[in-house]
Amino acid sequence: MPLTDAQWARIEPLLPDRTPRRGGRWRDHRQVIDAIAWKFQTGSQWVHLPAEYGSWKGVYTRLRNWAIDGT
């Protein structure tokens, strides 16, 4: 279930700037948060993430990086 606008408004200010340090532009944070929520709500494995959320590796890596940097 995607985030509501009210939920997103509370979360968005806590997330880092979307400007990448290197490489291309990051996928939209809201879509990544929705993908992470889907994964944990369903209990599914990362490799089964629906294509609409993008690459499972990209979502997993972003979650991992956010965990490491305290986001």
PDB file of N, CA, C, O and CB in Angstrom:
ATOM      1  N   MET A   1       0.849  -1.169   0.000  1.00  0.00           N
ATOM      2  CA  MET A   1       0.000   0.000   0.000  1.00  0.00           C
ATOM      3  C   MET A   1       0.907   1.248   0.000  1.00  0.00           C
ATOM      4  O   MET A   1       1.736   1.406   0.896  1.00  0.00           O
ATOM      5  CB  MET A   1      -0.972  -0.011   1.235  1.00  0.00           C
ATOM      6  N   PRO A   2       0.753   2.115  -0.982  1.00  0.00           N
ATOM      7  CA  PRO A   2       1.590   3.317  -1.063  1.00  0.00           C
ATOM      8  C   PRO A   2       1.327   4.281   0.096  1.00  0.00           C
ATOM      9  O   PRO A   2       0.264   4.262   0.717  1.00  0.00           O
ATOM     10  CB  PRO A   2       1.351   4.031  -2.391  1.00  0.00           C
ATOM     11  N   LEU A   3       2.310   5.109   0.363  1.00  0.00           N
ATOM     12  CA  LEU A   3       2.165   6.124   1.413  1.00  0.00           C
ATOM     13  C   LEU A   3       1.082   7.127   1.051  1.00  0.00           C
ATOM     14  O   LEU A   3       0.890   7.452  -0.120  1.00  0.00           O
ATOM     15  CB  LEU A   3       3.497   6.852   1.649  1.00  0.00           C
ATOM     16  N   THR A   4       0.387   7.606   2.046  1.00  0.00           N
ATOM     17  CA  THR A   4      -0.551   8.695   1.809  1.00  0.00           C
ATOM     18  C   THR A   4       0.245   9.993   1.728  1.00  0.00           C
ATOM     19  O   THR A   4       1.412  10.031   2.118  1.00  0.00           O
ATOM     20  CB  THR A   4      -1.642   8.765   2.933  1.00  0.00           C
ATOM     21  N   ASP A   5      -0.372  11.045   1.230  1.00  0.00           N
ATOM     22  CA  ASP A   5       0.313  12.349   1.150  1.00  0.00           C
ATOM     23  C   ASP A   5       0.681  12.856   2.539  1.00  0.00           C
ATOM     24  O   ASP A   5       1.729  13.478   2.711  1.00  0.00           O
ATOM     25  CB  ASP A   5      -0.575  13.386   0.432  1.00  0.00           C
ATOM     26  N   ALA A   6      -0.163  12.599   3.522  1.00  0.00           N
ATOM     27  CA  ALA A   6       0.120  13.046   4.895  1.00  0.00           C
ATOM     28  C   ALA A   6       1.328  12.307   5.465  1.00  0.00           C
ATOM     29  O   ALA A   6       2.177  12.916   6.116  1.00  0.00           O
ATOM     30  CB  ALA A   6      -1.112  12.828   5.803  1.00  0.00           C
ATOM     31  N   GLN A   7       1.409  11.000   5.225  1.00  0.00           N
ATOM     32  CA  GLN A   7       2.556  10.224   5.693  1.00  0.00           C
ATOM     33  C   GLN A   7       3.837  10.705   5.010  1.00  0.00           C
ATOM     34  O   GLN A   7       4.871  10.863   5.659  1.00  0.00           O
ATOM     35  CB  GLN A   7       2.337   8.717   5.426  1.00  0.00           C
ATOM     36  N   TRP A   8       3.762  10.935   3.708  1.00  0.00           N
ATOM     37  CA  TRP A   8       4.930  11.395   2.958  1.00  0.00           C
ATOM     38  C   TRP A   8       5.392  12.761   3.463  1.00  0.00           C
ATOM     39  O   TRP A   8       6.594  13.002   3.566  1.00  0.00           O
ATOM     40  CB  TRP A   8       4.611  11.463   1.452  1.00  0.00           C
ATOM     41  N   ALA A   9       4.468  13.645   3.775  1.00  0.00           N
ATOM     42  CA  ALA A   9       4.822  14.980   4.262  1.00  0.00           C
ATOM     43  C   ALA A   9       5.610  14.902   5.570  1.00  0.00           C
ATOM     44  O   ALA A   9       6.453  15.760   5.832  1.00  0.00           O
ATOM     45  CB  ALA A   9       3.558  15.827   4.460  1.00  0.00           C
ATOM     46  N   ARG A  10       5.345  13.893   6.385  1.00  0.00           N
ATOM     47  CA  ARG A  10       6.083  13.734   7.645  1.00  0.00           C
ATOM     48  C   ARG A  10       7.463  13.113   7.430  1.00  0.00           C
ATOM     49  O   ARG A  10       8.401  13.423   8.164  1.00  0.00           O
ATOM     50  CB  ARG A  10       5.281  12.874   8.615  1.00  0.00           C
ATOM     51  N   ILE A  11       7.591  12.246   6.438  1.00  0.00           N
ATOM     52  CA  ILE A  11       8.840  11.527   6.200  1.00  0.00           C
ATOM     53  C   ILE A  11       9.821  12.322   5.338  1.00  0.00           C
ATOM     54  O   ILE A  11      11.024  12.308   5.598  1.00  0.00           O
ATOM     55  CB  ILE A  11       8.546  10.197   5.542  1.00  0.00           C
ATOM     56  N   GLU A  12       9.324  13.004   4.328  1.00  0.00           N
ATOM     57  CA  GLU A  12      10.193  13.658   3.333  1.00  0.00           C
ATOM     58  C   GLU A  12      11.291  14.544   3.919  1.00  0.00           C
ATOM     59  O   GLU A  12      12.429  14.469   3.454  1.00  0.00           O
ATOM     60  CB  GLU A  12       9.356  14.483   2.421  1.00  0.00           C
ATOM     61  N   PRO A  13      11.001  15.383   4.922  1.00  0.00           N
ATOM     62  CA  PRO A  13      12.071  16.245   5.453  1.00  0.00           C
ATOM     63  C   PRO A  13      13.208  15.479   6.138  1.00  0.00           C
ATOM     64  O   PRO A  13      14.289  16.033   6.340  1.00  0.00           O
ATOM     65  CB  PRO A  13      11.484  17.225   6.433  1.00  0.00           C
ATOM     66  N   LEU A  14      12.979  14.225   6.495  1.00  0.00           N
ATOM     67  CA  LEU A  14      13.990  13.422   7.183  1.00  0.00           C
ATOM     68  C   LEU A  14      14.967  12.743   6.231  1.00  0.00           C
ATOM     69  O   LEU A  14      15.992  12.215   6.663  1.00  0.00           O
ATOM     70  CB  LEU A  14      13.318  12.381   8.031  1.00  0.00           C
ATOM     71  N   LEU A  15      14.655  12.755   4.947  1.00  0.00           N
ATOM     72  CA  LEU A  15      15.468  12.054   3.955  1.00  0.00           C
ATOM     73  C   LEU A  15      16.548  12.963   3.386  1.00  0.00           C
ATOM     74  O   LEU A  15      16.383  14.183   3.345  1.00  0.00           O
ATOM     75  CB  LEU A  15      14.587  11.520   2.827  1.00  0.00           C
ATOM     76  N   PRO A  16      17.663  12.363   2.943  1.00  0.00           N
ATOM     77  CA  PRO A  16      18.758  13.161   2.393  1.00  0.00           C
ATOM     78  C   PRO A  16      18.408  13.785   1.045  1.00  0.00           C
ATOM     79  O   PRO A  16      17.446  13.388   0.386  1.00  0.00           O
ATOM     80  CB  PRO A  16      19.997  12.304   2.248  1.00  0.00           C
ATOM     81  N   ASP A  17      19.207  14.765   0.657  1.00  0.00           N
ATOM     82  CA  ASP A  17      19.086  15.402  -0.653  1.00  0.00           C
ATOM     83  C   ASP A  17      19.185  14.328  -1.726  1.00  0.00           C
ATOM     84  O   ASP A  17      19.958  13.380  -1.587  1.00  0.00           O
ATOM     85  CB  ASP A  17      20.184  16.496  -0.856  1.00  0.00           C
ATOM     86  N   ARG A  18      18.404  14.469  -2.799  1.00  0.00           N
ATOM     87  CA  ARG A  18      18.411  13.462  -3.857  1.00  0.00           C
ATOM     88  C   ARG A  18      19.563  13.623  -4.830  1.00  0.00           C
ATOM     89  O   ARG A  18      19.702  12.809  -5.744  1.00  0.00           O
ATOM     90  CB  ARG A  18      17.121  13.510  -4.608  1.00  0.00           C
ATOM     91  N   THR A  19      20.391  14.640  -4.670  1.00  0.00           N
ATOM     92  CA  THR A  19      21.523  14.831  -5.568  1.00  0.00           C
ATOM     93  C   THR A  19      22.555  13.745  -5.307  1.00  0.00           C
ATOM     94  O   THR A  19      23.074  13.641  -4.196  1.00  0.00           O
ATOM     95  CB  THR A  19      22.146  16.238  -5.388  1.00  0.00           C
ATOM     96  N   PRO A  20      22.858  12.943  -6.308  1.00  0.00           N
ATOM     97  CA  PRO A  20      23.813  11.856  -6.089  1.00  0.00           C
ATOM     98  C   PRO A  20      25.246  12.372  -5.958  1.00  0.00           C
ATOM     99  O   PRO A  20      25.614  13.399  -6.527  1.00  0.00           O
ATOM    100  CB  PRO A  20      23.729  10.851  -7.229  1.00  0.00           C
ATOM    101  N   ARG A  21      26.037  11.627  -5.193  1.00  0.00           N
ATOM    102  CA  ARG A  21      27.451  11.968  -5.056  1.00  0.00           C
ATOM    103  C   ARG A  21      28.210  11.591  -6.314  1.00  0.00           C
ATOM    104  O   ARG A  21      29.202  12.230  -6.666  1.00  0.00           O
ATOM    105  CB  ARG A  21      28.063  11.269  -3.838  1.00  0.00           C
ATOM    106  N   ARG A  22      27.747  10.562  -6.985  1.00  0.00           N
ATOM    107  CA  ARG A  22      28.360  10.128  -8.231  1.00  0.00           C
ATOM    108  C   ARG A  22      27.317   9.373  -9.040  1.00  0.00           C
ATOM    109  O   ARG A  22      26.280   8.984  -8.503  1.00  0.00           O
ATOM    110  CB  ARG A  22      29.616   9.242  -7.967  1.00  0.00           C
ATOM    111  N   GLY A  23      27.573   9.168 -10.294  1.00  0.00           N
ATOM    112  CA  GLY A  23      26.641   8.411 -11.132  1.00  0.00           C
ATOM    113  C   GLY A  23      25.416   9.217 -11.521  1.00  0.00           C
ATOM    114  O   GLY A  23      25.442  10.448 -11.526  1.00  0.00           O
ATOM    115  N   GLY A  24      24.349   8.514 -11.847  1.00  0.00           N
ATOM    116  CA  GLY A  24      23.119   9.152 -12.314  1.00  0.00           C
ATOM    117  C   GLY A  24      22.230   9.634 -11.195  1.00  0.00           C
ATOM    118  O   GLY A  24      22.599   9.596 -10.021  1.00  0.00           O
ATOM    119  N   ARG A  25      21.061  10.084 -11.576  1.00  0.00           N
ATOM    120  CA  ARG A  25      20.092  10.606 -10.618  1.00  0.00           C
ATOM    121  C   ARG A  25      19.419   9.459  -9.863  1.00  0.00           C
ATOM    122  O   ARG A  25      19.110   8.418 -10.443  1.00  0.00           O
ATOM    123  CB  ARG A  25      19.036  11.470 -11.335  1.00  0.00           C
ATOM    124  N   TRP A  26      19.198   9.660  -8.580  1.00  0.00           N
ATOM    125  CA  TRP A  26      18.536   8.636  -7.772  1.00  0.00           C
ATOM    126  C   TRP A  26      17.069   8.510  -8.142  1.00  0.00           C
ATOM    127  O   TRP A  26      16.431   9.461  -8.593  1.00  0.00           O
ATOM    128  CB  TRP A  26      18.674   8.956  -6.287  1.00  0.00           C
ATOM    129  N   ARG A  27      16.555   7.303  -7.936  1.00  0.00           N
ATOM    130  CA  ARG A  27      15.113   7.065  -8.071  1.00  0.00           C
ATOM    131  C   ARG A  27      14.413   7.886  -6.986  1.00  0.00           C
ATOM    132  O   ARG A  27      14.987   8.142  -5.928  1.00  0.00           O
ATOM    133  CB  ARG A  27      14.759   5.521  -7.948  1.00  0.00           C
ATOM    134  N   ASP A  28      13.204   8.284  -7.247  1.00  0.00           N
ATOM    135  CA  ASP A  28      12.421   9.083  -6.318  1.00  0.00           C
ATOM    136  C   ASP A  28      12.347   8.413  -4.939  1.00  0.00           C
ATOM    137  O   ASP A  28      12.035   7.226  -4.834  1.00  0.00           O
ATOM    138  CB  ASP A  28      11.012   9.311  -6.877  1.00  0.00           C
ATOM    139  N   HIS A  29      12.635   9.184  -3.887  1.00  0.00           N
ATOM    140  CA  HIS A  29      12.621   8.649  -2.520  1.00  0.00           C
ATOM    141  C   HIS A  29      11.265   8.041  -2.158  1.00  0.00           C
ATOM    142  O   HIS A  29      11.200   7.009  -1.490  1.00  0.00           O
ATOM    143  CB  HIS A  29      12.976   9.750  -1.521  1.00  0.00           C
ATOM    144  N   ARG A  30      10.192   8.681  -2.596  1.00  0.00           N
ATOM    145  CA  ARG A  30       8.864   8.177  -2.229  1.00  0.00           C
ATOM    146  C   ARG A  30       8.630   6.785  -2.803  1.00  0.00           C
ATOM    147  O   ARG A  30       8.057   5.925  -2.134  1.00  0.00           O
ATOM    148  CB  ARG A  30       7.770   9.137  -2.720  1.00  0.00           C
ATOM    149  N   GLN A  31       9.067   6.564  -4.024  1.00  0.00           N
ATOM    150  CA  GLN A  31       8.918   5.249  -4.640  1.00  0.00           C
ATOM    151  C   GLN A  31       9.765   4.208  -3.901  1.00  0.00           C
ATOM    152  O   GLN A  31       9.342   3.064  -3.739  1.00  0.00           O
ATOM    153  CB  GLN A  31       9.316   5.304  -6.129  1.00  0.00           C
ATOM    154  N   VAL A  32      10.936   4.600  -3.463  1.00  0.00           N
ATOM    155  CA  VAL A  32      11.799   3.683  -2.720  1.00  0.00           C
ATOM    156  C   VAL A  32      11.173   3.338  -1.364  1.00  0.00           C
ATOM    157  O   VAL A  32      11.189   2.179  -0.949  1.00  0.00           O
ATOM    158  CB  VAL A  32      13.203   4.302  -2.523  1.00  0.00           C
ATOM    159  N   ILE A  33      10.624   4.341  -0.676  1.00  0.00           N
ATOM    160  CA  ILE A  33       9.959   4.083   0.609  1.00  0.00           C
ATOM    161  C   ILE A  33       8.776   3.134   0.407  1.00  0.00           C
ATOM    162  O   ILE A  33       8.567   2.226   1.211  1.00  0.00           O
ATOM    163  CB  ILE A  33       9.481   5.413   1.258  1.00  0.00           C
ATOM    164  N   ASP A  34       8.002   3.341  -0.663  1.00  0.00           N
ATOM    165  CA  ASP A  34       6.880   2.446  -0.964  1.00  0.00           C
ATOM    166  C   ASP A  34       7.384   1.021  -1.208  1.00  0.00           C
ATOM    167  O   ASP A  34       6.756   0.059  -0.765  1.00  0.00           O
ATOM    168  CB  ASP A  34       6.093   2.956  -2.198  1.00  0.00           C
ATOM    169  N   ALA A  35       8.507   0.880  -1.906  1.00  0.00           N
ATOM    170  CA  ALA A  35       9.078  -0.443  -2.186  1.00  0.00           C
ATOM    171  C   ALA A  35       9.529  -1.119  -0.898  1.00  0.00           C
ATOM    172  O   ALA A  35       9.298  -2.313  -0.706  1.00  0.00           O
ATOM    173  CB  ALA A  35      10.261  -0.326  -3.164  1.00  0.00           C
ATOM    174  N   ILE A  36      10.167  -0.364  -0.022  1.00  0.00           N
ATOM    175  CA  ILE A  36      10.622  -0.919   1.259  1.00  0.00           C
ATOM    176  C   ILE A  36       9.414  -1.363   2.087  1.00  0.00           C
ATOM    177  O   ILE A  36       9.428  -2.437   2.689  1.00  0.00           O
ATOM    178  CB  ILE A  36      11.471   0.128   2.047  1.00  0.00           C
ATOM    179  N   ALA A  37       8.375  -0.533   2.113  1.00  0.00           N
ATOM    180  CA  ALA A  37       7.157  -0.878   2.851  1.00  0.00           C
ATOM    181  C   ALA A  37       6.522  -2.145   2.272  1.00  0.00           C
ATOM    182  O   ALA A  37       6.080  -3.015   3.022  1.00  0.00           O
ATOM    183  CB  ALA A  37       6.147   0.295   2.811  1.00  0.00           C
ATOM    184  N   TRP A  38       6.477  -2.250   0.946  1.00  0.00           N
ATOM    185  CA  TRP A  38       5.908  -3.440   0.312  1.00  0.00           C
ATOM    186  C   TRP A  38       6.667  -4.689   0.745  1.00  0.00           C
ATOM    187  O   TRP A  38       6.060  -5.703   1.089  1.00  0.00           O
ATOM    188  CB  TRP A  38       5.936  -3.303  -1.223  1.00  0.00           C
ATOM    189  N   LYS A  39       7.982  -4.614   0.726  1.00  0.00           N
ATOM    190  CA  LYS A  39       8.819  -5.761   1.073  1.00  0.00           C
ATOM    191  C   LYS A  39       8.536  -6.240   2.494  1.00  0.00           C
ATOM    192  O   LYS A  39       8.368  -7.436   2.732  1.00  0.00           O
ATOM    193  CB  LYS A  39      10.300  -5.404   0.925  1.00  0.00           C
ATOM    194  N   PHE A  40       8.485  -5.293   3.440  1.00  0.00           N
ATOM    195  CA  PHE A  40       8.291  -5.689   4.830  1.00  0.00           C
ATOM    196  C   PHE A  40       6.838  -6.032   5.154  1.00  0.00           C
ATOM    197  O   PHE A  40       6.587  -6.832   6.056  1.00  0.00           O
ATOM    198  CB  PHE A  40       8.763  -4.590   5.740  1.00  0.00           C
ATOM    199  N   GLN A  41       5.883  -5.448   4.444  1.00  0.00           N
ATOM    200  CA  GLN A  41       4.481  -5.811   4.661  1.00  0.00           C
ATOM    201  C   GLN A  41       4.183  -7.207   4.146  1.00  0.00           C
ATOM    202  O   GLN A  41       3.404  -7.944   4.750  1.00  0.00           O
ATOM    203  CB  GLN A  41       3.560  -4.805   3.985  1.00  0.00           C
ATOM    204  N   THR A  42       4.800  -7.572   3.034  1.00  0.00           N
ATOM    205  CA  THR A  42       4.523  -8.889   2.447  1.00  0.00           C
ATOM    206  C   THR A  42       5.422  -9.985   2.997  1.00  0.00           C
ATOM    207  O   THR A  42       5.072 -11.164   2.940  1.00  0.00           O
ATOM    208  CB  THR A  42       4.677  -8.826   0.948  1.00  0.00           C
ATOM    209  N   GLY A  43       6.585  -9.603   3.534  1.00  0.00           N
ATOM    210  CA  GLY A  43       7.538 -10.596   4.005  1.00  0.00           C
ATOM    211  C   GLY A  43       8.250 -11.300   2.863  1.00  0.00           C
ATOM    212  O   GLY A  43       8.919 -12.314   3.066  1.00  0.00           O
ATOM    213  N   SER A  44       8.105 -10.767   1.681  1.00  0.00           N
ATOM    214  CA  SER A  44       8.707 -11.361   0.495  1.00  0.00           C
ATOM    215  C   SER A  44      10.210 -11.117   0.451  1.00  0.00           C
ATOM    216  O   SER A  44      10.725 -10.267   1.177  1.00  0.00           O
ATOM    217  CB  SER A  44       8.051 -10.807  -0.761  1.00  0.00           C
ATOM    218  N   GLN A  45      10.905 -11.850  -0.388  1.00  0.00           N
ATOM    219  CA  GLN A  45      12.330 -11.642  -0.585  1.00  0.00           C
ATOM    220  C   GLN A  45      12.528 -10.448  -1.523  1.00  0.00           C
ATOM    221  O   GLN A  45      11.656 -10.114  -2.324  1.00  0.00           O
ATOM    222  CB  GLN A  45      13.009 -12.926  -1.158  1.00  0.00           C
ATOM    223  N   TRP A  46      13.697  -9.815  -1.400  1.00  0.00           N
ATOM    224  CA  TRP A  46      13.987  -8.649  -2.239  1.00  0.00           C
ATOM    225  C   TRP A  46      13.854  -8.956  -3.722  1.00  0.00           C
ATOM    226  O   TRP A  46      13.361  -8.122  -4.481  1.00  0.00           O
ATOM    227  CB  TRP A  46      15.382  -8.135  -1.952  1.00  0.00           C
ATOM    228  N   VAL A  47      14.279 -10.127  -4.142  1.00  0.00           N
ATOM    229  CA  VAL A  47      14.265 -10.456  -5.571  1.00  0.00           C
ATOM    230  C   VAL A  47      12.852 -10.520  -6.139  1.00  0.00           C
ATOM    231  O   VAL A  47      12.688 -10.509  -7.359  1.00  0.00           O
ATOM    232  CB  VAL A  47      14.966 -11.780  -5.806  1.00  0.00           C
ATOM    233  N   HIS A  48      11.834 -10.586  -5.296  1.00  0.00           N
ATOM    234  CA  HIS A  48      10.450 -10.647  -5.755  1.00  0.00           C
ATOM    235  C   HIS A  48       9.766  -9.280  -5.756  1.00  0.00           C
ATOM    236  O   HIS A  48       8.550  -9.191  -5.925  1.00  0.00           O
ATOM    237  CB  HIS A  48       9.668 -11.604  -4.887  1.00  0.00           C
ATOM    238  N   LEU A  49      10.541  -8.223  -5.568  1.00  0.00           N
ATOM    239  CA  LEU A  49       9.983  -6.871  -5.585  1.00  0.00           C
ATOM    240  C   LEU A  49       9.365  -6.600  -6.958  1.00  0.00           C
ATOM    241  O   LEU A  49      10.026  -6.821  -7.972  1.00  0.00           O
ATOM    242  CB  LEU A  49      11.080  -5.810  -5.253  1.00  0.00           C
ATOM    243  N   PRO A  50       8.119  -6.129  -7.020  1.00  0.00           N
ATOM    244  CA  PRO A  50       7.490  -5.851  -8.315  1.00  0.00           C
ATOM    245  C   PRO A  50       8.292  -4.822  -9.118  1.00  0.00           C
ATOM    246  O   PRO A  50       8.875  -3.895  -8.556  1.00  0.00           O
ATOM    247  CB  PRO A  50       6.053  -5.349  -8.108  1.00  0.00           C
ATOM    248  N   ALA A  51       8.310  -5.001 -10.418  1.00  0.00           N
ATOM    249  CA  ALA A  51       9.079  -4.134 -11.325  1.00  0.00           C
ATOM    250  C   ALA A  51       8.665  -2.668 -11.220  1.00  0.00           C
ATOM    251  O   ALA A  51       9.471  -1.784 -11.510  1.00  0.00           O
ATOM    252  CB  ALA A  51       8.912  -4.606 -12.764  1.00  0.00           C
ATOM    253  N   GLU A  52       7.440  -2.395 -10.815  1.00  0.00           N
ATOM    254  CA  GLU A  52       6.968  -1.008 -10.702  1.00  0.00           C
ATOM    255  C   GLU A  52       7.781  -0.193  -9.691  1.00  0.00           C
ATOM    256  O   GLU A  52       7.783   1.037  -9.743  1.00  0.00           O
ATOM    257  CB  GLU A  52       5.497  -0.994 -10.304  1.00  0.00           C
ATOM    258  N   TYR A  53       8.466  -0.875  -8.779  1.00  0.00           N
ATOM    259  CA  TYR A  53       9.286  -0.196  -7.782  1.00  0.00           C
ATOM    260  C   TYR A  53      10.735  -0.029  -8.231  1.00  0.00           C
ATOM    261  O   TYR A  53      11.537   0.587  -7.529  1.00  0.00           O
ATOM    262  CB  TYR A  53       9.243  -0.956  -6.480  1.00  0.00           C
ATOM    263  N   GLY A  54      11.065  -0.566  -9.378  1.00  0.00           N
ATOM    264  CA  GLY A  54      12.431  -0.469  -9.873  1.00  0.00           C
ATOM    265  C   GLY A  54      13.251  -1.682  -9.478  1.00  0.00           C
ATOM    266  O   GLY A  54      12.712  -2.714  -9.077  1.00  0.00           O
ATOM    267  N   SER A  55      14.545  -1.543  -9.595  1.00  0.00           N
ATOM    268  CA  SER A  55      15.471  -2.629  -9.310  1.00  0.00           C
ATOM    269  C   SER A  55      15.482  -2.953  -7.820  1.00  0.00           C
ATOM    270  O   SER A  55      15.620  -2.059  -6.986  1.00  0.00           O
ATOM    271  CB  SER A  55      16.880  -2.269  -9.786  1.00  0.00           C
ATOM    272  N   TRP A  56      15.338  -4.225  -7.494  1.00  0.00           N
ATOM    273  CA  TRP A  56      15.377  -4.613  -6.082  1.00  0.00           C
ATOM    274  C   TRP A  56      16.739  -4.299  -5.487  1.00  0.00           C
ATOM    275  O   TRP A  56      16.836  -3.949  -4.311  1.00  0.00           O
ATOM    276  CB  TRP A  56      15.056  -6.109  -5.918  1.00  0.00           C
ATOM    277  N   LYS A  57      17.795  -4.421  -6.287  1.00  0.00           N
ATOM    278  CA  LYS A  57      19.146  -4.136  -5.790  1.00  0.00           C
ATOM    279  C   LYS A  57      19.288  -2.661  -5.437  1.00  0.00           C
ATOM    280  O   LYS A  57      19.912  -2.312  -4.435  1.00  0.00           O
ATOM    281  CB  LYS A  57      20.206  -4.534  -6.837  1.00  0.00           C
ATOM    282  N   GLY A  58      18.710  -1.803  -6.260  1.00  0.00           N
ATOM    283  CA  GLY A  58      18.766  -0.369  -5.982  1.00  0.00           C
ATOM    284  C   GLY A  58      18.027  -0.004  -4.707  1.00  0.00           C
ATOM    285  O   GLY A  58      18.517   0.795  -3.909  1.00  0.00           O
ATOM    286  N   VAL A  59      16.844  -0.587  -4.510  1.00  0.00           N
ATOM    287  CA  VAL A  59      16.051  -0.316  -3.309  1.00  0.00           C
ATOM    288  C   VAL A  59      16.781  -0.843  -2.075  1.00  0.00           C
ATOM    289  O   VAL A  59      16.883  -0.152  -1.061  1.00  0.00           O
ATOM    290  CB  VAL A  59      14.642  -0.957  -3.422  1.00  0.00           C
ATOM    291  N   TYR A  60      17.285  -2.069  -2.171  1.00  0.00           N
ATOM    292  CA  TYR A  60      18.010  -2.666  -1.049  1.00  0.00           C
ATOM    293  C   TYR A  60      19.249  -1.841  -0.695  1.00  0.00           C
ATOM    294  O   TYR A  60      19.527  -1.594   0.478  1.00  0.00           O
ATOM    295  CB  TYR A  60      18.415  -4.111  -1.383  1.00  0.00           C
ATOM    296  N   THR A  61      19.984  -1.420  -1.721  1.00  0.00           N
ATOM    297  CA  THR A  61      21.200  -0.635  -1.488  1.00  0.00           C
ATOM    298  C   THR A  61      20.874   0.693  -0.828  1.00  0.00           C
ATOM    299  O   THR A  61      21.592   1.126   0.073  1.00  0.00           O
ATOM    300  CB  THR A  61      21.944  -0.396  -2.803  1.00  0.00           C
ATOM    301  N   ARG A  62      19.796   1.349  -1.266  1.00  0.00           N
ATOM    302  CA  ARG A  62      19.412   2.625  -0.653  1.00  0.00           C
ATOM    303  C   ARG A  62      19.043   2.412   0.809  1.00  0.00           C
ATOM    304  O   ARG A  62      19.461   3.190   1.667  1.00  0.00           O
ATOM    305  CB  ARG A  62      18.230   3.269  -1.417  1.00  0.00           C
ATOM    306  N   LEU A  63      18.265   1.369   1.111  1.00  0.00           N
ATOM    307  CA  LEU A  63      17.891   1.078   2.493  1.00  0.00           C
ATOM    308  C   LEU A  63      19.146   0.814   3.326  1.00  0.00           C
ATOM    309  O   LEU A  63      19.269   1.310   4.446  1.00  0.00           O
ATOM    310  CB  LEU A  63      16.929  -0.135   2.558  1.00  0.00           C
ATOM    311  N   ARG A  64      20.061   0.042   2.783  1.00  0.00           N
ATOM    312  CA  ARG A  64      21.299  -0.272   3.490  1.00  0.00           C
ATOM    313  C   ARG A  64      22.128   0.989   3.754  1.00  0.00           C
ATOM    314  O   ARG A  64      22.640   1.187   4.856  1.00  0.00           O
ATOM    315  CB  ARG A  64      22.121  -1.282   2.686  1.00  0.00           C
ATOM    316  N   ASN A  65      22.252   1.834   2.732  1.00  0.00           N
ATOM    317  CA  ASN A  65      23.002   3.085   2.898  1.00  0.00           C
ATOM    318  C   ASN A  65      22.342   3.992   3.935  1.00  0.00           C
ATOM    319  O   ASN A  65      23.033   4.612   4.743  1.00  0.00           O
ATOM    320  CB  ASN A  65      23.119   3.822   1.555  1.00  0.00           C
ATOM    321  N   TRP A  66      21.023   4.073   3.917  1.00  0.00           N
ATOM    322  CA  TRP A  66      20.312   4.892   4.895  1.00  0.00           C
ATOM    323  C   TRP A  66      20.516   4.335   6.297  1.00  0.00           C
ATOM    324  O   TRP A  66      20.657   5.103   7.249  1.00  0.00           O
ATOM    325  CB  TRP A  66      18.811   4.960   4.559  1.00  0.00           C
ATOM    326  N   ALA A  67      20.535   3.030   6.439  1.00  0.00           N
ATOM    327  CA  ALA A  67      20.768   2.415   7.749  1.00  0.00           C
ATOM    328  C   ALA A  67      22.184   2.734   8.247  1.00  0.00           C
ATOM    329  O   ALA A  67      22.384   3.029   9.425  1.00  0.00           O
ATOM    330  CB  ALA A  67      20.558   0.881   7.673  1.00  0.00           C
ATOM    331  N   ILE A  68      23.138   2.673   7.354  1.00  0.00           N
ATOM    332  CA  ILE A  68      24.536   2.947   7.717  1.00  0.00           C
ATOM    333  C   ILE A  68      24.737   4.412   8.115  1.00  0.00           C
ATOM    334  O   ILE A  68      25.424   4.706   9.094  1.00  0.00           O
ATOM    335  CB  ILE A  68      25.469   2.592   6.547  1.00  0.00           C
ATOM    336  N   ASP A  69      24.125   5.341   7.339  1.00  0.00           N
ATOM    337  CA  ASP A  69      24.352   6.766   7.629  1.00  0.00           C
ATOM    338  C   ASP A  69      23.362   7.351   8.645  1.00  0.00           C
ATOM    339  O   ASP A  69      23.407   8.548   8.930  1.00  0.00           O
ATOM    340  CB  ASP A  69      24.272   7.562   6.345  1.00  0.00           C
ATOM    341  N   GLY A  70      22.477   6.523   9.187  1.00  0.00           N
ATOM    342  CA  GLY A  70      21.567   6.976  10.224  1.00  0.00           C
ATOM    343  C   GLY A  70      20.291   7.645   9.741  1.00  0.00           C
ATOM    344  O   GLY A  70      19.532   8.192  10.541  1.00  0.00           O
ATOM    345  N   THR A  71      20.052   7.603   8.441  1.00  0.00           N
ATOM    346  CA  THR A  71      18.836   8.201   7.907  1.00  0.00           C
ATOM    347  C   THR A  71      17.635   7.453   8.432  1.00  0.00           C
ATOM    348  O   THR A  71      16.501   7.797   8.102  1.00  0.00           O
ATOM    349  CB  THR A  71      18.844   8.200   6.372  1.00  0.00           C
TER     350      THR A  71
END
